């Protein structure tokens, strides 16, 4: 491949050459003078170039027109990028002063610095106070305090023993009603408001979740999934054995990452992240709420949310992007979701690489291929987290369209995460390919 002005060019080289023309952005730059990988991921792509709206500008190799447009967009934002670099320095200093340790400093502060640069321009005399206030708004005044209170509460041996007994009691007090396969199948097939109201108002979602706790629960769920979706269920990451075990109280006692066996402590920590300090109940009440939630089917206390997760479970087996189009007999909504991912460029590349004998990336192919093969598991993990957040905040899908949008959005965000991972690996490999071409 040549590097003439009319020839395709590596996107990384285009970004580096344009970036070198902007002074005052050293804290956002790598040792070779180009932008840091996180600068590209957190600032340039989503905020400057907006690759979500201009996907052709996010490709690893750019034609001459796209390369010129990327350069123009970056240089046009030079003043704001200089201000972003200056704000990042203030944010990093104030983070230390506030003793905030949550998250990677660049992941957290790069977008925030750009936001401050947009709102305030370059930092002024009150920059320290502004940066401090922005960090407190972002992290919550009581974020650390809430986690510390939770840790202290669960560290009391007597309280911990009482809570464990109470969780066991609530868990075993739940009885699984008969599974209403017809309501779930009707909604999967119709995606209509009447079908959603019938499903959301029933105990169907909880019934499917509670059935997993019975002997041979995994086999029973697989039978139900196959009856509705036409496909056998792969390992969906819900539980370790053939039935769901009672989740532990403390995170240190978790035996794996399975969704339905996450500890109460981990779930309450998620609640603390989701709720601002002024909306949080006392830690003891948050733990009690989570005990009730953990004991319910699929670990979700609201029947409509459990029904949403049951929908995800029966759709998940069709999400097999490496296999191409879903087979005949699969519900149309599941076929659409799989097609949405299967036509992504990175998936097509992976399938071509598998058909040939070429390496997919510079690192072992197995890791990326596992991620793609386990797409259904990653989708369900993200869906459960989203629904748990709904449960905590008291949100509900309003109608069938809301449910479709929720599921479609989770599939999309799962795909975007994988796309970023694959793109990073491919960009790292392209210079070697160019050298031998």
N, C-alpha and C positions, 0 to 999 in steps of 0.2 A: 504494500500500500504506500503510495506517495503522499506527500504533505503539501502539494500545490494548492493554491487558493481555491481552485475549482474542484478539488478532490475531497472526498469524505475525510473527516478528522475525528480523532478521539475526543470525546466530550471533556474528559479530564484535562487534556492539553488546552482546549479552548478556554475552559474556566481558569486554568493557571495563568495563561497569557493575559487574559483580561484582568484578573485579580492583581497581577504584578503592576498594573497601571494605576492602582488605587493606593495612595499612601495613608498612613495612620491606622492600618488594620492589622498590625503585627500580632495582637493577642488572639486574632481569629485565624492566623496563618500558620502553616506548617514550616518546617525547617527549610524546605526548598522554595519557599516564597509563595506557594499556592495556598488556597483555602484549606483549612482542616477538613477532614471527613465529616466531622460533626457540624462544621460551619455549612457545608453543602446540605447535609441532611436536615438541619434544624432552621437554617436561615435562607440560604440561596434557593434551594428547590421549592420549599413550600411558600416562601414569603416574597422572594424577589422575582424568580422566573415563573413561579406558580405552575409547576409541572402537572399538577392534577388537572388543571384546565388546559394546559398545553403539552400533552404527553409526547408529542414529536420532539420537543426540546429536552426531554429527559432521557432520550435514547443514548446508549453508550457510544455510538458513532453518529456524528452529525454531518449532514450535507452542508454545502457552502452557505446556503440561505439560512438554515437553522443555526449554524455556527455564528453567522453575523448577527442574528436576532438575539442569541444568548449573550454575546458580547455587548450589544447595545443595551439590553436590559440591565446587565450588571453595572456597566459604567454610568448609566442614567441614575442609578441608585447609590452612587459613590458617597455623596454627602451623608445620607442616612446610614450607610455602612460604617463610615468613620465614627458617627455618633453612637452607633451600636457598640463598636469596640470600646469607646470611652465609657459607656454605661455598663458594659460587662465588667470592667475593672472595679467600678463602684459596687456593683452587685456582689462580686466575689468578696470584696472587703467587708460588706455588711453581712453577708452570709456567715463569715467567720465571727463577726461581732455578736450576731444573734445565736450562734452555736447551732446553726441548721446543718444537719448532715444528710437529710433525706435526698435521695436521687443523685445522679452524676451532675456536678456543677455546670458543665457545658450543656447537657441535655435540658436542665432546668432553666438556666440563666440566658442561654443564647436567644431563645424566642422572646423572653421577657425583656432583654436588652433592646431587641429590635422594636418591641412594642413601645418602650419608653422613648426610643429615638424618634418613633413616629409621632408620639404625643407631645414630646417636649423639645425635640431637636437635640443639639449637643447638651451635655450636662452643665448646669449652672451652679450658682453658689449653694443652692439647697439640694444638690444632687444626693448627698448622703442620706438626708431625711426621706427624699423621694424613693430612693432605692430600698431603704429599710421598710418603708410603708408597703411598697410593692411586694417585697418578699413576705411580709406578714400576711398580706392579703392572699398571696398564692399558697402559702403553707398552712395558714390558720394559726392564730395566736396560741391556741391550746393543743396543737397537734402532738407535740412531744409530751406535753403534760398528760394528755389522754392516754397515750400508750404507756407512760410510766404508771399511771393510776391502774390501768388494766393489769400490768405486770405485777404490781404490788398486791392487787386484789387476789389474783390467782396464785400468788406465792404463799398465801396463808394456808397451811396444811389443812386446817379444819374446814375452811371455806371450800378449798379444792375438793376435799372428800365429799362434802355435802353436795356440791354441784355435780360431781361425777355420779353420785347415787341418783340425783334428780334427773340427770340426762338419761340414765339407764331406765328409770321408771317411765319417763315420758316416751322413750323410744319403744319400749315393749307394750305400752298402753295403746299405741296406734294399731288399729286393725285395718287390713286392706279390704275395701269394698270390692265387689265384682268389677272386673275391668269392662268398661264400655267402649269396645273397639269401634262400634258403629259410629259413635259421635266423632271420634278422632278421624276415622277414615272419611267420613262425610266432609269434614272441614278440609282435609288434605286434598280431596277431589274437587270440591266446589270453591273453596276460599271465599265464601259468601258471608255477609253479615249475619243472616239467620243461623248458619252453621256455626259461626264463631260464638254467637250468644248461647247456643245450646251447649257447646263444648265448655266455654268459660264458666257457665253457671252450674256445671256438673262437677262431680268428684273424679272425673276420668284421669286428669293429670296426676292427682295424688295417688289414685289407685295403681297406676303404672309404676310410680316411684316406690310405693310401699310393697308392691309385689316383688321387687328386687331383693327385699329382705328375707323372703321365704326361701326354704331349701330349693336349690335349683332355680333361683330367681333369674339368673342370667340367661338360662336356657328358655325360660318362659318369656322373657322380654324379647329374645331373639325370634321366637315363634311369632309374637305379635308384630314385631317390626317387619318380618318377612311377609306376613299376611297383608299388611297395609302397603308396604313399599315394593314388594316383589323381590327384595334382595336380602340376603343374610346380613346380619349386623357384624361388622368387624369389631375389634377391640376399641371401644369408645372411651376408655379411660374413666369409667364411672366408679368402678370398685375393683378390688384386687382379686377376690375369689368369686365363687358362684352365687354369693349373696352379700349384700351390703353389711359391713361391720359397723358397730356403734362407733361414731367418730370420737377421738380422744378429746379431752378438755384442753390440754396444753399442746402447743405446737411441737415441742420437743418429743412428744410421744407419737407423732405421725409416722406411719410405716411406709408411706409413699405419697405420690402427688394426685391420687385419684380424687375426682371431683366430690363425690358424695361421702368421702371419708376424711375430708379436711377438718382440722381441729376447730373447736369453738373459738379458741383464741385467735386463730388466723382469720376467721370470719368476722369477729368483733373488730380486729385491726382494720379490716376492709371498711367496716361501718364508720370507724373513726376517720378514715381518709375521705369518706363520701360526705359526711355531715359537717357543716361549719360548727365551730365551738358553741355558738349561741343556740343551736338547734339540737344539741346532744342531751340525752337523758343521762342521769348518773351511771357510772360504769356498771354497777350492780344490776340496774334495769336493762342496760344494753346486753349484758351477758344472759339475763333471763329471757329476753326477747330472742336471742340466738339459740337458746336451748329449745324453745318452742319451734323455731324455724327449722332447726336441725332434725327435730323429730318428725316433721311433716314430710310428705312424699316429695322426693327430689330435693329436699332441704329448702323448700320454698313454701311460705305459710299461706299464700293466697292461691286459691284454686286456679284462677285464670293464668297466673304466672307458671304454675306447675303444668298447666295445659300447654303453654308456649314451649316449655322445655320438652314435653312429650312430643310435640310437633317436631322440634329439632332432632330428637332421637330417631324418629321414623324417616326424616329426610336425610340424615347424615350418611347412611350407607351409599347413597347415590353420588356423594361428593368424592369422586375418584378422578381428579383431573388428568392423571397420567394415563388413564385408560380411554380417554377421549369421550365420545358421546355416551350417555347412559343408555343401557339396553332397553328394548321395548318392554312395555308393561310397567315401567316406573312412572309414578305420578308426574304430571306435566310440570308442576312447580319445582319438583326436585330436578327434573331434566333441565329446566331453565337455569337453576342455581349452578348446577354442574357445568353447563355450557358457558356460563359467565366466567368461570375460572379456567376451564379447559382451553378457551381461545386466547388466554393471556400469552404474550410473547415468550415469557420465561418458561411457561409450561410446554409450549411447542418446541422450544429449544431443548428442554430436558427430554422430551419424547424422541426428538431427532438424535440426540446424543446416545440415548439408550438403543435406538435402532442401529446406529453405527457402533464403533468401538472407541470413540473419542472421549477423552476426559471431559466431564461437564464443567469442572472448575479446578483451580489449582489445589484446592484441598480435597480430601477424599470425597468421592461422589456420594458415598453411602449416607453421609449426614444430611445433605440436601434432598436426596431421594427419599430418605425416611420422612423428612418434613412433608414432602409432597404426598407420599403414600399415606401419611397419617393426617391428612387435611381434615377429615371428618372429626377426629379427636380434638384437633386444635379449634375447629369451629365450635364444637360443643362446649369446650372450656370457656371460650370467649362469650358464648351465649349465656352460659350459667352465671358468669360474673356480671353480665349486663342485667340479667333478671334479678339477681341478688340485690343489685343496686336499686332496681325498681321496688323491690320488696322493702328495703330499708327506708326509702323515701316516700313510699305510699303511692307510687305511680302505677298506672295500668294502661295497656293498649286500649284505645277507645273503640276500635272496630277492626274488621278483617284487614283493611288497608294498612292500619298501624302494625298489625302482626306481620304482614308481608314485608313492609318496609323494615321492620326490626330484623327479621331473619335475613333479608337481602343485604342489609347494612353490615351485619356481622360476617356474612360470607365475604363481602367486599373488603372489610378491614382485615380479615384473616389473610386474604389474597395479597393485599398491599404489603403486609408485613413480610410475607414470603418473597414477593417481588423485590423488595429492598434488599433482602439478604442475598438473593441470586444476583441481582444487578451488581452489588458490591464485589461479589466473587468474580463475575465476568469482567468487570472493569479492571480488576487486578490482573486478570489473565490476558487482556487484549494487547498490552505492549509486547508480550512474548510472542503472541500470534503474529503481530505486525512485523516483528523482527525476522520471522522465518517465512513471511509471505513473499 
